[in-house]
Amino acid sequence: MVLYGLLLVIAGVSIVAYGIHWSIISGDPKQTVMVVGSSFFLHGFTSVLGTANG
């Protein structure tokens, strides 16, 4: 379960980084990519914290 949370954290950071890269290169910010990446990150982060505390 911890590995799943870490995987979500890594995927979230990667998606957000891709969204920032896309925004800089194309000049067209993609808020959907940022929201999805942030959602993955937060879900994974809280999952890891919940597993560590419980």
C-alpha atoms as a printed R data frame, in Angstrom:
   type eleno elety resid chain resno      x      y       z
1  ATOM     1    CA   MET     A     1  0.000  0.000   0.000
2  ATOM     2    CA   VAL     A     2  2.866  2.359   0.755
3  ATOM     3    CA   LEU     A     3  4.395  1.647  -2.653
4  ATOM     4    CA   TYR     A     4  1.080  2.472  -4.314
5  ATOM     5    CA   GLY     A     5  1.024  5.822  -2.498
6  ATOM     6    CA   LEU     A     6  4.606  6.539  -3.506
7  ATOM     7    CA   LEU     A     7  3.773  5.642  -7.096
8  ATOM     8    CA   LEU     A     8  0.915  8.165  -7.043
9  ATOM     9    CA   VAL     A     9  3.204 10.833  -5.586
10 ATOM    10    CA   ILE     A    10  5.789 10.211  -8.313
11 ATOM    11    CA   ALA     A    11  3.129 10.192 -11.035
12 ATOM    12    CA   GLY     A    12  1.592 13.401  -9.682
13 ATOM    13    CA   VAL     A    13  4.889 15.271  -9.620
14 ATOM    14    CA   SER     A    14  5.707 14.023 -13.123
15 ATOM    15    CA   ILE     A    15  2.330 15.101 -14.505
16 ATOM    16    CA   VAL     A    16  2.621 18.557 -12.912
17 ATOM    17    CA   ALA     A    17  6.163 18.944 -14.303
18 ATOM    18    CA   TYR     A    18  4.877 17.943 -17.750
19 ATOM    19    CA   GLY     A    19  2.057 20.485 -17.426
20 ATOM    20    CA   ILE     A    20  4.502 23.255 -16.549
21 ATOM    21    CA   HIS     A    21  6.744 22.225 -19.460
22 ATOM    22    CA   TRP     A    22  3.751 22.183 -21.826
23 ATOM    23    CA   SER     A    23  2.694 25.650 -20.650
24 ATOM    24    CA   ILE     A    24  6.162 27.127 -21.179
25 ATOM    25    CA   ILE     A    25  6.734 25.555 -24.597
26 ATOM    26    CA   SER     A    26  3.303 26.100 -26.154
27 ATOM    27    CA   GLY     A    27  2.240 29.239 -24.311
28 ATOM    28    CA   ASP     A    28 -1.124 27.549 -23.707
29 ATOM    29    CA   PRO     A    29 -1.542 26.519 -20.067
30 ATOM    30    CA   LYS     A    30 -3.344 23.247 -19.555
31 ATOM    31    CA   GLN     A    31 -5.147 23.522 -16.238
32 ATOM    32    CA   THR     A    32 -6.599 20.018 -16.611
33 ATOM    33    CA   VAL     A    33 -3.125 18.476 -16.574
34 ATOM    34    CA   MET     A    34 -2.214 20.474 -13.474
35 ATOM    35    CA   VAL     A    35 -5.418 19.497 -11.664
36 ATOM    36    CA   VAL     A    36 -4.977 15.802 -12.469
37 ATOM    37    CA   GLY     A    37 -1.317 15.852 -11.419
38 ATOM    38    CA   SER     A    38 -2.114 17.666  -8.196
39 ATOM    39    CA   SER     A    39 -4.923 15.233  -7.484
40 ATOM    40    CA   PHE     A    40 -2.615 12.227  -7.955
41 ATOM    41    CA   PHE     A    41  0.027 13.833  -5.742
42 ATOM    42    CA   LEU     A    42 -2.368 14.687  -2.920
43 ATOM    43    CA   HIS     A    43 -4.039 11.272  -3.016
44 ATOM    44    CA   GLY     A    44 -0.708  9.487  -2.848
45 ATOM    45    CA   PHE     A    45  0.717 11.806  -0.193
46 ATOM    46    CA   THR     A    46 -2.252 11.398   2.135
47 ATOM    47    CA   SER     A    47 -2.222  7.650   1.530
48 ATOM    48    CA   VAL     A    48  1.434  7.421   2.548
49 ATOM    49    CA   LEU     A    49  0.871  9.635   5.595
50 ATOM    50    CA   GLY     A    50 -2.156  7.600   6.661
51 ATOM    51    CA   THR     A    51 -0.229  4.345   6.352
52 ATOM    52    CA   ALA     A    52  2.749  5.719   8.259
53 ATOM    53    CA   ASN     A    53  0.609  7.019  11.123
54 ATOM    54    CA   GLY     A    54 -1.709  4.028  11.365
